[in-house]
């Protein structure tokens, strides 16, 4: 008799061990990652022969085997991007993106430096006309050297600690944070890589004989360093790509300074050349997380499956918990949770994870234990189960497997029923 009872208990426990449920996750395993470039002409690939292939986002996408969409715009400043985000211009692209490459800030500071410098020598026109007028004045109709030297001194004086440009640099941080916040509101799971501002004029220093006339590198460096204070390497909302460090080496931009005696090579176009874009792509790739970000969160309608071999019920007011080492979520039972019988003969109750977390995202690659209050579950004979750890599940990619109540519930119910029959 004892032997039969032991066999029966063992059978109950074996059935419990074999019972397990699973929770599907949102995953894009069948699709390539989608990389989206947002921002200014650096993101766009201005000046490249084939920006569709040579822009740093395209280079990165090819290296990562990803799909790429480029929404970079020439001349875009932070306030322009904010306006476009507010208008919902990129809503679909951002929603569909796994990774966003954000390039913004260069025009805020450098465009204003150019405007201030041009104004110092009497050129007051819209930004895109400044460079042609400079070429006309100093190349097509060369000025006398004395006049040129005087103009350069005016530029130097204007750009040294220019308060208007400094204010623009200081205001950028708030605008940048707003951009990040607006992107995250549209897609909380997207991973953002933001490149900071580099100094394209790192090697531009005009001299006349032994006399330094205009060290453009030194003058613009003040503002570059100031605006880069907006990029925080400790931020959890984005990853900073240190473009500044890349372009400390000359030869990665279209800049050709020439000399005062030979201005035929004069070109102050600050954009990266083909090699510069490759360098940015490599820098991002070093930090790139190839796990699809949307695969890191449990789907909103994911459910915990609680399985038993006998119909049971929950007790109103008691709690079911999801607990990790760092955090605990609880769900107050209503008593109306239903255990439905399956063809297998088992009874299953499914509770949406959102009822525990109130929409908060569970941690990536975290193990959560499923724990039940004492006396929170009863069988149909009103026998209570003690507080139990019903199982656990781990979030991850592409599927999280949830070992739920089957192991413990069925085992506990087997013992309860055995004791009930014995009595």
C-alpha angles and dihedrals in degrees: 000000000000089000092054090049092050090049090050092051091047090050091052091050092046090053088050093051090052093051114094137147133206136215118212117222133213103259138164095201091134093052132061120248114273114227118193124193116209131178138036140354092289089064090043094053098239114196097018119127091229110016092174088066104022105043109109092247091055091047090050093047092052091049092048096041090241137144113251134207120182118205097162116140129202114251096006115162127193094261090051091053091048090053091051092048091049089051090054092240094146100031097118095041092050093045091053095044126102094185131025122200106204122197114176138134103054093094092046091063109021096043089055092047089055092047091051092046093049091049090054090063095042101264108135110170141112114299098254091056096052097081095049090050092050090051091049093050100044105024112026094038103020115212123224113273092244090054092047092050090050091051092050091052089053090052090049091051093047096049097045106104093334104190095207092057092043090054090051090052092050093048092052095077093064092046093048092050089050091052092051091047093050092049092049091049089057094045117009092185100052117114114225125207110189121189115213124224120283129201108246092186096060092130100034111114118145117207134174109210107311093339121100106222104173126001098191091176093059095044096050092042090073091061096039091056091045096052092044089064085080092068110081116198090201094058117125092200097066143004118241117227108205099224088157091070093048094056096048081091113076121235102053097096136056091251115130110173102183117186133277089255093048113033096158089102091049110137123145096179101144098200123118117258122223093281090047091056091049090053092052091048091051091050091053093044090058089063099032119130106207094194107109104250093220088059090063095071129068111246112260093242095045112132137204111233116216112192132193135169092223129045111265136169138215124240118239115248095021121112141238116202140203108203133182127172090266106033145025129206124190136197122199110224118232097197088236096090105124129224106208121201116238129206088258088065093247124122120232132192119189121200119186114239090226088070087065100040103032089227096313114139117249116233119270115255092000126144116227123194118214109223130180129206118249111273090008093125129048135179121232089269088061093249110150127224117221123240105297141184097229098192140288143251135202125219114226148115131331101348133006115215116214120203099198140177097313096089096050104023096052091044092049093045090050091055092044092051092044091053091044093054092043090055 
